[in-house]
Protein backbone atom coordinates (compact mmCIF):
# COMPACT_ATOMS: atom_id res chain seq x y z
CA UNK A 1 0.00 0.00 0.00
CA UNK A 2 1.20 3.51 -0.80
CA UNK A 3 2.93 5.60 1.86
CA UNK A 4 1.94 8.87 0.14
CA UNK A 5 0.96 11.83 2.30
CA UNK A 6 -1.41 13.48 -0.16
CA UNK A 7 -3.76 12.69 -3.02
CA UNK A 8 -3.17 13.80 -6.59
CA UNK A 9 -5.98 16.21 -7.46
CA UNK A 10 -6.75 16.33 -11.21
CA UNK A 11 -9.40 18.23 -13.16
CA UNK A 12 -9.96 16.20 -16.31
CA UNK A 13 -12.73 15.30 -18.78
CA UNK A 14 -14.09 11.80 -18.46
CA UNK A 15 -12.21 10.54 -21.51
CA UNK A 16 -8.90 11.63 -19.94
CA UNK A 17 -9.85 10.01 -16.64
CA UNK A 18 -10.08 6.76 -18.61
CA UNK A 19 -6.40 7.02 -19.52
CA UNK A 20 -5.42 7.68 -15.91
CA UNK A 21 -7.44 4.71 -14.72
CA UNK A 22 -5.89 2.36 -17.26
CA UNK A 23 -2.45 3.51 -16.12
CA UNK A 24 -3.05 2.35 -12.53
CA UNK A 25 -0.29 -0.06 -11.56
CA UNK A 26 -2.44 -3.04 -10.64
CA UNK A 27 -3.89 -6.03 -12.45
CA UNK A 28 -7.11 -5.86 -10.40
CA UNK A 29 -9.60 -2.99 -10.20
CA UNK A 30 -12.42 -2.96 -7.66
CA UNK A 31 -15.00 -0.60 -9.13
CA UNK A 32 -17.68 0.75 -6.77
CA UNK A 33 -20.45 3.09 -7.84
CA UNK A 34 -24.10 3.61 -6.85
CA UNK A 35 -27.33 2.65 -8.57
CA UNK A 36 -28.07 6.20 -9.80
CA UNK A 37 -24.62 6.63 -11.36
CA UNK A 38 -24.77 3.15 -12.86
CA UNK A 39 -28.04 4.00 -14.60
CA UNK A 40 -26.65 7.31 -15.91
CA UNK A 41 -23.15 6.22 -16.92
CA UNK A 42 -23.47 2.49 -17.52
CA UNK A 43 -22.33 2.70 -21.15
CA UNK A 44 -19.48 5.12 -20.47
CA UNK A 45 -18.36 3.11 -17.46
CA UNK A 46 -18.24 -0.08 -19.48
CA UNK A 47 -16.81 1.34 -22.70
CA UNK A 48 -14.56 4.13 -21.45
CA UNK A 49 -13.54 3.47 -17.87
CA UNK A 50 -12.96 -0.24 -17.66
CA UNK A 51 -12.07 -1.08 -21.24
CA UNK A 52 -8.97 -2.82 -20.02
CA UNK A 53 -7.33 -6.21 -19.68
CA UNK A 54 -7.33 -5.85 -15.88
CA UNK A 55 -9.54 -7.99 -13.70
CA UNK A 56 -12.56 -5.90 -12.68
CA UNK A 57 -14.65 -6.57 -9.58
CA UNK A 58 -17.78 -4.39 -9.69
CA UNK A 59 -20.15 -3.44 -6.86
CA UNK A 60 -23.29 -1.31 -7.28
CA UNK A 61 -24.27 0.26 -3.97
CA UNK A 62 -27.56 1.94 -2.97
CA UNK A 63 -27.63 5.65 -3.75
CA UNK A 64 -26.98 8.32 -1.12
CA UNK A 65 -26.66 7.66 2.60
CA UNK A 66 -28.35 4.26 2.20
CA UNK A 67 -24.97 2.75 1.34
CA UNK A 68 -23.38 3.86 4.62
CA UNK A 69 -24.66 1.02 6.80
CA UNK A 70 -23.09 -2.00 8.49
CA UNK A 71 -25.24 -4.27 6.35
CA UNK A 72 -24.12 -2.79 3.03
CA UNK A 73 -20.50 -2.68 4.21
CA UNK A 74 -20.59 -6.38 5.11
CA UNK A 75 -22.25 -7.44 1.84
CA UNK A 76 -19.81 -5.45 -0.27
CA UNK A 77 -16.58 -6.46 1.42
CA UNK A 78 -17.54 -10.15 1.64
CA UNK A 79 -18.43 -10.13 -2.07
CA UNK A 80 -15.07 -8.60 -3.00
CA UNK A 81 -13.16 -11.11 -0.88
CA UNK A 82 -15.18 -13.91 -2.45
CA UNK A 83 -14.16 -12.79 -5.94
CA UNK A 84 -10.48 -13.23 -5.11
CA UNK A 85 -8.45 -10.14 -4.34
CA UNK A 86 -4.91 -9.25 -3.28
CA UNK A 87 -3.26 -6.33 -1.48
CA UNK A 88 -2.07 -4.73 -4.71
CA UNK A 89 -5.63 -4.42 -6.01
CA UNK A 90 -6.80 -0.84 -6.56
CA UNK A 91 -10.29 0.33 -5.64
CA UNK A 92 -11.95 3.02 -7.77
CA UNK A 93 -15.01 4.83 -6.35
CA UNK A 94 -17.25 6.72 -8.75
CA UNK A 95 -19.90 8.86 -7.10
CA UNK A 96 -20.71 11.58 -4.63
CA UNK A 97 -19.73 12.11 -1.02
CA UNK A 98 -21.72 9.26 0.51
CA UNK A 99 -20.40 6.76 -2.02
CA UNK A 100 -16.78 7.85 -1.54
CA UNK A 101 -17.20 7.66 2.27
CA UNK A 102 -18.46 4.10 1.93
CA UNK A 103 -16.04 2.90 -0.74
CA UNK A 104 -13.12 4.51 1.06
CA UNK A 105 -13.91 2.55 4.21
CA UNK A 106 -13.95 -0.63 2.13
CA UNK A 107 -10.50 0.32 0.78
CA UNK A 108 -9.22 1.22 4.28
CA UNK A 109 -10.22 -2.09 5.81
CA UNK A 110 -10.00 -4.64 2.98
CA UNK A 111 -6.89 -6.79 3.66
CA UNK A 112 -5.92 -4.10 6.22
CA UNK A 113 -5.92 -1.41 3.55
CA UNK A 114 -5.49 -1.15 -0.22
CA UNK A 115 -4.89 1.81 -2.53
CA UNK A 116 -7.87 3.60 -4.00
CA UNK A 117 -8.96 6.54 -6.15
CA UNK A 118 -12.12 8.63 -6.58
CA UNK A 119 -14.01 9.90 -9.62
CA UNK A 120 -16.10 12.70 -8.08
CA UNK A 121 -19.52 13.16 -9.63
CA UNK A 122 -21.39 15.51 -7.26
CA UNK A 123 -20.72 19.13 -6.40
CA UNK A 124 -20.46 18.26 -2.71
CA UNK A 125 -17.83 15.63 -3.44
CA UNK A 126 -15.87 17.87 -5.81
CA UNK A 127 -15.48 20.72 -3.32
CA UNK A 128 -15.21 18.72 -0.12
CA UNK A 129 -16.15 15.10 0.49
CA UNK A 130 -13.73 13.40 -1.90
CA UNK A 131 -10.71 15.34 -0.63
CA UNK A 132 -8.84 14.59 2.57
CA UNK A 133 -9.19 10.86 3.12
CA UNK A 134 -12.05 10.82 5.62
CA UNK A 135 -13.93 7.55 5.10
CA UNK A 136 -16.86 6.28 7.14
CA UNK A 137 -20.26 4.71 7.53
CA UNK A 138 -23.01 5.93 9.84
CA UNK A 139 -24.08 4.85 13.30
CA UNK A 140 -27.66 4.99 14.53
CA UNK A 141 -26.34 7.71 16.83
CA UNK A 142 -24.98 9.99 14.12
CA UNK A 143 -23.17 10.46 10.82
CA UNK A 144 -19.70 9.16 10.03
CA UNK A 145 -18.99 7.82 13.51
CA UNK A 146 -17.43 4.58 12.25
CA UNK A 147 -14.49 5.33 9.99
CA UNK A 148 -10.86 6.14 9.41
CA UNK A 149 -8.44 8.40 7.53
CA UNK A 150 -7.35 6.76 4.28
CA UNK A 151 -6.13 9.04 1.50
CA UNK A 152 -7.02 8.15 -2.09
CA UNK A 153 -4.12 8.14 -4.52
CA UNK A 154 -6.11 10.15 -7.06
CA UNK A 155 -9.11 12.45 -7.00
CA UNK A 156 -10.43 12.98 -10.53
CA UNK A 157 -12.91 15.79 -11.13
CA UNK A 158 -14.86 16.49 -14.31
CA UNK A 159 -17.23 19.39 -13.59
CA UNK A 160 -19.16 18.58 -16.79
CA UNK A 161 -20.64 15.64 -14.91
CA UNK A 162 -22.68 18.12 -12.88
CA UNK A 163 -25.03 18.47 -15.86
CA UNK A 164 -26.75 15.24 -14.79
CA UNK A 165 -26.93 16.18 -11.10
CA UNK A 166 -30.43 16.72 -9.62
CA UNK A 167 -31.14 20.27 -8.44
CA UNK A 168 -31.37 19.18 -4.81
CA UNK A 169 -27.81 17.82 -5.02
CA UNK A 170 -26.54 21.01 -6.65
CA UNK A 171 -28.12 23.00 -3.81
CA UNK A 172 -26.46 20.71 -1.28
CA UNK A 173 -23.05 21.30 -2.87
CA UNK A 174 -23.59 25.05 -2.93
CA UNK A 175 -24.43 24.89 0.78
CA UNK A 176 -20.97 23.43 1.41
CA UNK A 177 -19.42 26.18 -0.73
CA UNK A 178 -21.01 28.70 1.67
CA UNK A 179 -18.65 27.24 4.29
CA UNK A 180 -15.60 27.87 2.13
CA UNK A 181 -16.73 31.44 1.45
CA UNK A 182 -16.15 32.18 5.15
CA UNK A 183 -12.98 30.12 5.54
CA UNK A 184 -11.15 31.42 2.45
CA UNK A 185 -10.75 34.99 1.24
CA UNK A 186 -10.03 33.66 -2.25
CA UNK A 187 -13.24 31.62 -2.42
CA UNK A 188 -15.22 34.59 -1.11
CA UNK A 189 -13.64 36.84 -3.73
CA UNK A 190 -14.47 34.36 -6.50
CA UNK A 191 -18.11 34.24 -5.39
CA UNK A 192 -18.31 38.02 -4.98
CA UNK A 193 -16.95 38.50 -8.51
CA UNK A 194 -19.29 35.86 -9.94
CA UNK A 195 -16.56 33.76 -11.54
CA UNK A 196 -17.39 30.47 -13.27
CA UNK A 197 -18.50 27.66 -10.94
CA UNK A 198 -15.73 25.45 -12.28
CA UNK A 199 -13.13 27.88 -10.92
CA UNK A 200 -14.93 28.08 -7.57
CA UNK A 201 -14.82 24.27 -7.37
CA UNK A 202 -11.06 24.27 -8.03
CA UNK A 203 -10.45 26.95 -5.41
CA UNK A 204 -12.49 25.14 -2.74
CA UNK A 205 -10.79 21.82 -3.51
CA UNK A 206 -7.32 23.40 -3.48
CA UNK A 207 -8.03 25.16 -0.18
CA UNK A 208 -9.08 21.92 1.49
CA UNK A 209 -6.09 20.12 -0.01
CA UNK A 210 -3.71 22.62 1.58
CA UNK A 211 -5.40 22.36 4.98
CA UNK A 212 -5.26 18.55 4.86
CA UNK A 213 -1.57 18.61 3.92
CA UNK A 214 -0.91 20.54 7.11
CA UNK A 215 -3.09 18.42 9.41
CA UNK A 216 -4.22 15.08 8.02
CA UNK A 217 -5.58 13.62 11.26
CA UNK A 218 -7.54 16.72 12.30
CA UNK A 219 -5.63 17.44 15.48
CA UNK A 220 -5.28 21.19 14.85
CA UNK A 221 -5.96 23.30 11.75
CA UNK A 222 -8.12 20.80 9.89
CA UNK A 223 -10.78 21.32 12.54
CA UNK A 224 -11.72 24.58 10.79
CA UNK A 225 -13.28 22.47 8.02
CA UNK A 226 -15.95 21.47 10.55
CA UNK A 227 -17.34 25.01 10.41
CA UNK A 228 -21.13 24.73 10.22
CA UNK A 229 -21.07 20.99 10.87
CA UNK A 230 -21.48 21.02 14.67
CA UNK A 231 -25.16 21.81 14.34
CA UNK A 232 -25.34 20.93 10.65
CA UNK A 233 -25.16 17.19 11.32
CA UNK A 234 -27.84 17.55 14.01
CA UNK A 235 -30.12 19.54 11.69
CA UNK A 236 -29.54 17.01 8.92
CA UNK A 237 -30.94 14.27 11.15
CA UNK A 238 -33.68 16.27 12.92
CA UNK A 239 -35.15 17.99 9.86
CA UNK A 240 -34.20 15.46 7.16
CA UNK A 241 -32.16 18.01 5.18
CA UNK A 242 -29.51 17.43 2.53
CA UNK A 243 -25.99 17.66 3.94
CA UNK A 244 -25.01 20.97 2.35
CA UNK A 245 -28.28 22.70 3.24
CA UNK A 246 -27.90 21.46 6.83
CA UNK A 247 -24.35 22.85 6.94
CA UNK A 248 -25.58 26.22 5.67
CA UNK A 249 -28.20 26.32 8.42
CA UNK A 250 -25.52 25.22 10.89
CA UNK A 251 -23.48 28.29 9.88
CA UNK A 252 -26.50 30.56 10.20
CA UNK A 253 -27.33 29.13 13.63
CA UNK A 254 -23.80 29.71 14.91
CA UNK A 255 -23.95 33.33 13.81
CA UNK A 256 -27.32 33.76 15.57
CA UNK A 257 -26.05 32.00 18.68
CA UNK A 258 -23.05 34.33 19.00
CA UNK A 259 -24.86 37.53 17.87
CA UNK A 260 -22.74 37.93 14.74
CA UNK A 261 -25.00 40.40 12.93
CA UNK A 262 -22.39 41.48 10.39
CA UNK A 263 -21.59 37.89 9.49
CA UNK A 264 -25.32 37.19 9.15
CA UNK A 265 -25.45 39.96 6.55
CA UNK A 266 -22.52 38.35 4.75
CA UNK A 267 -24.31 34.99 4.91
CA UNK A 268 -27.33 36.52 3.20
CA UNK A 269 -25.07 38.07 0.54
CA UNK A 270 -23.17 34.85 -0.16
CA UNK A 271 -26.30 32.69 -0.41
CA UNK A 272 -27.84 35.23 -2.79
CA UNK A 273 -24.73 35.27 -4.99
CA UNK A 274 -24.73 31.46 -5.05
CA UNK A 275 -28.45 31.54 -5.85
CA UNK A 276 -29.42 29.33 -2.95
CA UNK A 277 -31.16 32.06 -0.95
CA UNK A 278 -34.58 30.84 -2.12
CA UNK A 279 -33.85 27.41 -0.64
CA UNK A 280 -32.67 29.06 2.59
CA UNK A 281 -35.49 31.51 3.19
CA UNK A 282 -36.48 30.50 6.71
CA UNK A 283 -34.75 28.23 9.23
CA UNK A 284 -36.44 24.84 9.71
CA UNK A 285 -36.69 25.37 13.47
CA UNK A 286 -38.97 28.39 12.93
CA UNK A 287 -41.67 26.05 11.59
CA UNK A 288 -40.98 22.82 13.46
CA UNK A 289 -39.33 24.14 16.61
CA UNK A 290 -35.98 23.01 17.98
CA UNK A 291 -35.71 20.44 20.73
CA UNK A 292 -32.52 21.69 22.40
CA UNK A 293 -31.92 18.45 24.28
CA UNK A 294 -32.33 16.38 21.12
CA UNK A 295 -29.99 18.66 19.17
CA UNK A 296 -27.40 18.50 21.94
CA UNK A 297 -27.74 14.73 22.07
CA UNK A 298 -26.60 14.61 18.43
CA UNK A 299 -23.94 17.24 19.09
CA UNK A 300 -22.70 15.31 22.14
CA UNK A 301 -22.14 12.20 20.05
CA UNK A 302 -20.41 14.09 17.26
CA UNK A 303 -16.72 13.64 16.45
CA UNK A 304 -16.02 17.26 17.43
CA UNK A 305 -16.63 16.62 21.13
CA UNK A 306 -13.24 16.99 22.81
CA UNK A 307 -14.23 15.47 26.17
CA UNK A 308 -17.36 14.60 28.13
CA UNK A 309 -18.07 18.21 29.07
CA UNK A 310 -16.88 20.37 26.18
CA UNK A 311 -16.82 20.73 22.43
CA UNK A 312 -14.60 22.43 19.86
CA UNK A 313 -16.50 25.15 18.02
CA UNK A 314 -15.33 26.92 14.87
CA UNK A 315 -16.06 30.64 14.89
CA UNK A 316 -15.29 33.29 12.29
CA UNK A 317 -13.53 36.52 13.26
CA UNK A 318 -13.74 37.85 9.71
CA UNK A 319 -13.73 36.38 6.21
CA UNK A 320 -10.76 34.01 5.92
CA UNK A 321 -9.95 34.13 9.65
CA UNK A 322 -11.57 31.17 11.45
CA UNK A 323 -10.96 30.46 15.11
CA UNK A 324 -11.34 27.25 17.12
CA UNK A 325 -12.59 27.62 20.67
CA UNK A 326 -13.50 25.07 23.33
CA UNK A 327 -16.87 25.58 25.01
CA UNK A 328 -18.56 23.76 27.87
CA UNK A 329 -21.61 21.89 26.63
CA UNK A 330 -23.64 23.29 29.57
CA UNK A 331 -22.75 26.83 28.47
CA UNK A 332 -23.68 25.98 24.90
CA UNK A 333 -27.04 24.66 26.10
CA UNK A 334 -27.74 27.91 27.95
CA UNK A 335 -27.03 29.93 24.80
CA UNK A 336 -29.33 27.67 22.77
CA UNK A 337 -32.16 27.97 25.30
CA UNK A 338 -31.80 31.75 25.33
CA UNK A 339 -32.02 31.81 21.53
CA UNK A 340 -35.28 29.81 21.36
Rosetta blueprint (number, residue, H / E / L):
1 X L
2 X L
3 X L
4 X L
5 X L
6 X L
7 X L
8 X E
9 X E
10 X E
11 X E
12 X L
13 X L
14 X H
15 X H
16 X H
17 X H
18 X H
19 X H
20 X H
21 X H
22 X H
23 X L
24 X L
25 X L
26 X L
27 X L
28 X E
29 X E
30 X E
31 X E
32 X E
33 X E
34 X E
35 X H
36 X H
37 X H
38 X H
39 X H
40 X H
41 X H
42 X H
43 X H
44 X H
45 X H
46 X H
47 X H
48 X H
49 X H
50 X L
51 X L
52 X L
53 X L
54 X L
55 X E
56 X E
57 X E
58 X E
59 X E
60 X E
61 X E
62 X L
63 X L
64 X H
65 X H
66 X H
67 X H
68 X L
69 X L
70 X H
71 X H
72 X H
73 X H
74 X H
75 X H
76 X H
77 X H
78 X H
79 X H
80 X H
81 X H
82 X H
83 X H
84 X L
85 X L
86 X L
87 X L
88 X L
89 X L
90 X E
91 X E
92 X E
93 X E
94 X E
95 X E
96 X L
97 X H
98 X H
99 X H
100 X H
101 X H
102 X H
103 X H
104 X H
105 X H
106 X H
107 X H
108 X H
109 X H
110 X H
111 X H
112 X H
113 X L
114 X L
115 X E
116 X E
117 X E
118 X E
119 X E
120 X E
121 X L
122 X L
123 X H
124 X H
125 X H
126 X H
127 X H
128 X H
129 X H
130 X L
131 X L
132 X L
133 X L
134 X E
135 X E
136 X E
137 X E
138 X E
139 X E
140 X L
141 X L
142 X E
143 X E
144 X E
145 X E
146 X E
147 X E
148 X E
149 X E
150 X L
151 X L
152 X L
153 X L
154 X E
155 X E
156 X E
157 X E
158 X L
159 X H
160 X H
161 X H
162 X H
163 X H
164 X H
165 X L
166 X L
167 X H
168 X H
169 X H
170 X H
171 X H
172 X H
173 X H
174 X H
175 X H
176 X H
177 X H
178 X H
179 X H
180 X H
181 X H
182 X H
183 X H
184 X L
185 X H
186 X H
187 X H
188 X H
189 X H
190 X H
191 X H
192 X H
193 X L
194 X L
195 X L
196 X L
197 X H
198 X H
199 X H
200 X H
201 X H
202 X H
203 X H
204 X H
205 X H
206 X H
207 X H
208 X H
209 X H
210 X H
211 X H
212 X H
213 X H
214 X H
215 X L
216 X L
217 X L
218 X L
219 X L
220 X L
221 X H
222 X H
223 X H
224 X H
225 X H
226 X H
227 X L
228 X L
229 X H
230 X H
231 X H
232 X H
233 X H
234 X H
235 X H
236 X H
237 X H
238 X H
239 X H
240 X L
241 X L
242 X L
243 X H
244 X H
245 X H
246 X H
247 X H
248 X H
249 X H
250 X H
251 X H
252 X H
253 X H
254 X H
255 X H
256 X H
257 X H
258 X L
259 X L
260 X L
261 X H
262 X H
263 X H
264 X H
265 X H
266 X H
267 X H
268 X H
269 X H
270 X H
271 X H
272 X H
273 X H
274 X L
275 X L
276 X L
277 X H
278 X H
279 X H
280 X H
281 X L
282 X L
283 X L
284 X H
285 X H
286 X H
287 X H
288 X H
289 X L
290 X L
291 X L
292 X H
293 X H
294 X H
295 X H
296 X H
297 X H
298 X H
299 X H
300 X H
301 X L
302 X L
303 X L
304 X L
305 X E
306 X E
307 X E
308 X L
309 X L
310 X E
311 X E
312 X E
313 X E
314 X E
315 X E
316 X E
317 X E
318 X E
319 X L
320 X L
321 X E
322 X E
323 X E
324 X E
325 X E
326 X E
327 X E
328 X E
329 X H
330 X H
331 X H
332 X H
333 X H
334 X H
335 X H
336 X H
337 X H
338 X H
339 X H
340 X L
